[in-house]
Amino acid sequence: MPLADLGDVSIHYEVRGEGPLTYVFCHGLGGSGQPFEETDMDWYAQHFRTISWDNRGLGRSGQAQKYALHLYAGDLARLLDHLAVERAVIFGVSWGGVTAIKFALDHPQKVAALVLDSTSSESNVPASENWYMRGELARLGEAALAGREMAPAFEGHQTVSATPQAPQVKPEHVESYVAECRTVAGLREHPLTPELHRITAPTLVVGGGKDTVAGAAGSVIISRHIPDARLEIVQDAGHGVYRQAPDTYRPLLVAFLADHGLM
């Protein structure tokens, strides 16, 4: 099991494929790269040197003393240094998109292109409250929602109170999971949107028209604030277009990178 010892944390990663262009997969909230590695990574490895990694405190990575957005992004920067990768295509889905945005803002020299799937740079009030409560469910169990009815953040939103069971989070992963939930909730008071204009890398933004987790509006907002970003809303896809609609997403990705001279 490959682990990069970064000093304050050990980060699990997987590398497959070869070639001049590296593609980095950033997983969703509370997850890991393992599902991508098991079902998708081999396709990407035919086209790129492909890296999947697990956030600190999640998956097969080690626990840490601190959890914060800049630390998750910093771990990726140090992992790429560990693997001698100077620049890469950074892909982030859902929470992974938040990490990818922060990475692009903090480490722009390492981004050959940015791909953001089903993600947001800000949260409205109901979304913020729902994301915060997801963390409380993991931390306290179903009692955290007792007597509470969470308002939807958009039409069709699958709220926490609609599925009130506690998420299946291992005890050793709870702290990182809660930190990620609170970070997304905190995009209400501390949005990344005002910083998006600083991203200069070619950017592809994709969203699902049937996304009941994050909705497509966040993708639209991001595309309007990153200079020259390309927006694609796949109407029949749900949350995570790369997985929901691979036959649409994969050629779109290849064409986008080719248009920017990266393939």
C-alpha positions as CSV (number, residue, x, y, z in Angstrom):
1,M,0.0,0.0,0.0
2,P,1.8,3.2,-1.2
3,L,2.0,5.8,1.5
4,A,3.7,9.2,1.3
5,D,5.1,10.2,4.6
6,L,4.6,14.0,4.6
7,G,5.8,14.5,8.2
8,D,2.6,15.5,9.9
9,V,0.5,12.9,8.0
10,S,0.8,9.8,5.8
11,I,-1.2,10.1,2.5
12,H,-2.2,7.0,0.6
13,Y,-2.0,7.2,-3.2
14,E,-2.3,5.0,-6.2
15,V,-0.5,5.6,-9.5
16,R,-1.3,3.9,-12.8
17,G,-0.4,4.7,-16.4
18,E,2.3,6.6,-18.1
19,G,2.7,9.6,-20.3
20,P,3.7,13.3,-20.2
21,L,0.3,14.4,-18.7
22,T,-0.7,13.6,-15.2
23,Y,-4.4,13.4,-14.1
24,V,-5.2,13.7,-10.4
25,F,-8.5,12.5,-9.0
26,C,-9.8,14.2,-5.8
27,H,-12.6,12.3,-4.1
28,G,-15.8,13.5,-2.6
29,L,-16.7,14.3,1.0
30,G,-15.8,11.7,3.6
31,G,-14.8,9.3,0.9
32,S,-11.6,7.9,-0.6
33,G,-10.1,7.2,-4.0
34,Q,-10.9,3.5,-3.8
35,P,-14.2,3.4,-5.8
36,F,-12.5,5.4,-8.6
37,E,-9.6,3.0,-8.5
38,E,-11.8,0.0,-8.7
39,T,-14.1,1.1,-11.5
40,D,-12.7,4.0,-13.4
41,M,-9.0,4.5,-13.1
42,D,-7.9,1.9,-15.7
43,W,-9.6,4.0,-18.4
44,Y,-7.8,7.1,-17.4
45,A,-4.5,5.2,-17.1
46,Q,-4.8,4.5,-20.9
47,H,-4.5,8.3,-21.5
48,F,-2.6,9.8,-18.6
49,R,-0.3,9.1,-15.7
50,T,-3.2,8.9,-13.2
51,I,-3.0,9.5,-9.5
52,S,-5.7,8.8,-6.9
53,W,-5.3,9.8,-3.3
54,D,-7.1,9.8,0.0
55,N,-7.6,12.9,2.1
56,R,-5.9,13.1,5.5
57,G,-7.9,11.2,8.1
58,L,-10.0,9.3,5.5
59,G,-9.7,6.1,3.5
60,R,-6.3,4.6,3.8
61,S,-4.5,7.8,4.7
62,G,-3.3,8.4,8.3
63,Q,-5.0,10.6,10.9
64,A,-3.7,14.0,11.6
65,Q,-3.7,16.6,14.4
66,K,-5.5,19.3,12.3
67,Y,-8.0,19.3,9.5
68,A,-8.7,22.4,7.3
69,L,-9.2,23.1,3.7
70,H,-5.7,24.6,3.1
71,L,-4.2,21.5,4.7
72,Y,-6.0,19.1,2.4
73,A,-4.9,21.2,-0.6
74,G,-1.4,21.4,0.9
75,D,-1.2,17.6,1.2
76,L,-1.9,17.3,-2.5
77,A,0.9,19.8,-3.3
78,R,3.3,17.9,-1.2
79,L,2.2,14.5,-2.6
80,L,2.9,15.8,-6.1
81,D,6.3,16.9,-5.0
82,H,6.9,13.5,-3.5
83,L,6.0,11.9,-6.8
84,A,8.1,14.5,-8.8
85,V,5.0,15.8,-10.6
86,E,5.5,19.4,-11.6
87,R,2.1,20.1,-13.2
88,A,-1.1,18.1,-13.5
89,V,-4.7,18.1,-14.5
90,I,-6.6,18.5,-11.2
91,F,-10.0,16.9,-11.2
92,G,-12.3,17.3,-8.2
93,V,-15.8,15.9,-7.7
94,S,-18.2,17.4,-5.0
95,W,-16.0,18.1,-1.9
96,G,-13.0,17.2,-4.1
97,G,-13.9,20.2,-6.3
98,V,-13.6,22.5,-3.2
99,T,-10.2,21.0,-2.5
100,A,-9.2,21.4,-6.2
101,I,-10.3,25.1,-6.2
102,K,-8.3,25.8,-3.1
103,F,-5.3,23.9,-4.6
104,A,-5.5,26.0,-7.8
105,L,-5.6,29.2,-5.7
106,D,-2.7,28.2,-3.5
107,H,-0.6,26.4,-6.0
108,P,-1.4,27.8,-9.4
109,Q,2.0,26.8,-10.9
110,K,1.1,23.1,-10.4
111,V,-2.1,23.2,-12.4
112,A,-2.0,22.4,-16.1
113,A,-5.8,22.4,-16.2
114,L,-8.7,22.3,-13.7
115,V,-11.8,20.1,-13.9
116,L,-14.6,20.7,-11.4
117,D,-17.5,18.2,-11.3
118,S,-20.7,18.7,-9.3
119,T,-19.2,21.2,-6.8
120,S,-19.7,24.7,-5.4
121,S,-17.6,27.7,-4.3
122,E,-20.3,29.0,-1.9
123,S,-23.3,27.8,0.1
124,N,-26.7,29.4,0.7
125,V,-28.2,29.3,4.2
126,P,-30.2,26.0,3.8
127,A,-27.3,24.3,2.1
128,S,-24.9,25.4,4.9
129,E,-27.2,24.2,7.6
130,N,-27.7,20.8,5.8
131,W,-23.9,20.3,5.4
132,Y,-23.3,21.2,9.0
133,M,-25.9,18.8,10.2
134,R,-24.3,16.0,8.1
135,G,-21.3,16.3,10.3
136,E,-23.3,16.4,13.5
137,L,-25.1,13.2,12.4
138,A,-21.7,11.5,12.1
139,R,-20.5,12.9,15.4
140,L,-23.6,12.5,17.5
141,G,-25.8,10.0,15.7
142,E,-29.4,10.3,14.8
143,A,-30.2,12.2,18.0
144,A,-28.6,15.2,16.4
145,L,-31.6,15.6,14.1
146,A,-34.3,14.9,16.7
147,G,-37.3,17.2,16.1
148,R,-35.5,19.1,13.3
149,E,-36.7,19.5,9.7
150,M,-34.1,20.8,7.4
151,A,-35.2,23.2,4.6
152,P,-34.1,22.3,1.0
153,A,-31.4,24.4,-0.5
154,F,-33.0,24.2,-4.0
155,E,-35.9,22.5,-5.7
156,G,-35.4,18.7,-5.5
157,H,-32.7,18.9,-2.9
158,Q,-32.3,15.7,-0.9
159,T,-32.0,17.2,2.6
160,V,-30.4,15.6,5.6
161,S,-33.8,15.2,7.3
162,A,-35.2,13.3,4.3
163,T,-32.5,10.6,5.0
164,P,-31.8,11.1,8.7
165,Q,-29.8,7.9,9.3
166,A,-26.3,8.6,10.5
167,P,-23.7,8.2,7.7
168,Q,-21.5,5.1,7.8
169,V,-18.3,6.7,8.9
170,K,-15.6,4.8,10.7
171,P,-14.6,6.2,14.1
172,E,-11.1,7.0,13.0
173,H,-12.6,9.0,10.1
174,V,-15.2,11.1,12.0
175,E,-12.9,14.0,12.7
176,S,-11.9,14.6,9.1
177,Y,-15.5,13.9,7.9
178,V,-16.8,16.6,10.3
179,A,-14.1,19.0,9.3
180,E,-15.1,18.6,5.6
181,C,-18.8,19.1,6.4
182,R,-18.1,22.2,8.4
183,T,-15.8,23.6,5.7
184,V,-18.6,23.2,3.0
185,A,-21.1,24.8,5.5
186,G,-18.6,27.6,6.1
187,L,-18.7,28.5,2.4
188,R,-21.7,30.5,3.4
189,E,-19.7,33.0,5.5
190,H,-16.3,32.4,3.7
191,P,-17.1,31.7,0.0
192,L,-14.3,30.9,-2.5
193,T,-16.3,32.7,-5.2
194,P,-14.6,36.1,-4.8
195,E,-11.2,34.4,-5.3
196,L,-12.1,32.5,-8.5
197,H,-11.0,35.3,-10.8
198,R,-7.4,34.5,-9.8
199,I,-7.5,31.0,-11.4
200,T,-5.8,31.2,-14.8
201,A,-5.5,27.6,-15.7
202,P,-7.9,26.2,-18.4
203,T,-11.0,25.2,-16.5
204,L,-13.8,22.7,-17.4
205,V,-16.9,22.9,-15.1
206,V,-19.4,20.1,-15.3
207,G,-22.7,19.6,-13.5
208,G,-25.6,17.2,-13.5
209,G,-29.1,18.4,-14.3
210,K,-30.5,15.8,-11.9
211,D,-28.1,16.4,-9.1
212,T,-30.1,16.3,-5.9
213,V,-27.0,16.6,-3.6
214,A,-25.4,19.9,-4.8
215,G,-27.5,21.0,-7.7
216,A,-26.2,22.5,-10.9
217,A,-26.3,26.2,-9.8
218,G,-22.9,26.0,-8.1
219,S,-21.3,24.9,-11.4
220,V,-22.9,27.9,-13.1
221,I,-21.6,30.3,-10.5
222,I,-18.1,28.9,-10.7
223,S,-18.1,29.1,-14.5
224,R,-19.1,32.8,-14.4
225,H,-16.2,33.7,-12.1
226,I,-13.3,31.7,-13.5
227,P,-12.0,33.5,-16.6
228,D,-12.8,31.7,-19.8
229,A,-14.1,28.6,-18.0
230,R,-16.1,26.1,-20.1
231,L,-19.4,25.0,-18.6
232,E,-21.2,21.8,-19.5
233,I,-24.4,20.8,-17.7
234,V,-25.3,17.1,-18.5
235,Q,-29.1,17.2,-18.1
236,D,-29.6,13.5,-17.4
237,A,-26.7,13.1,-14.9
238,G,-26.9,13.2,-11.2
239,H,-24.2,14.0,-8.7
240,G,-20.8,13.2,-10.1
241,V,-21.0,13.5,-13.9
242,Y,-17.7,11.5,-14.4
243,R,-19.4,8.5,-12.8
244,Q,-23.0,9.1,-13.8
245,A,-22.4,9.8,-17.5
246,P,-18.9,8.5,-18.4
247,D,-19.7,8.2,-22.1
248,T,-20.4,11.9,-22.1
249,Y,-17.8,13.1,-19.7
250,R,-14.7,11.2,-21.0
251,P,-14.8,12.4,-24.6
252,L,-15.6,15.9,-23.3
253,L,-12.5,15.8,-21.1
254,V,-10.2,14.6,-23.9
255,A,-11.5,17.2,-26.4
256,F,-11.2,20.0,-23.7
257,L,-7.6,19.0,-23.0
258,A,-6.8,18.7,-26.7
259,D,-8.2,22.2,-27.4
260,H,-5.7,23.5,-24.9
261,G,-2.8,21.7,-26.4
262,L,-2.4,19.2,-23.5
263,M,-3.1,16.1,-25.5
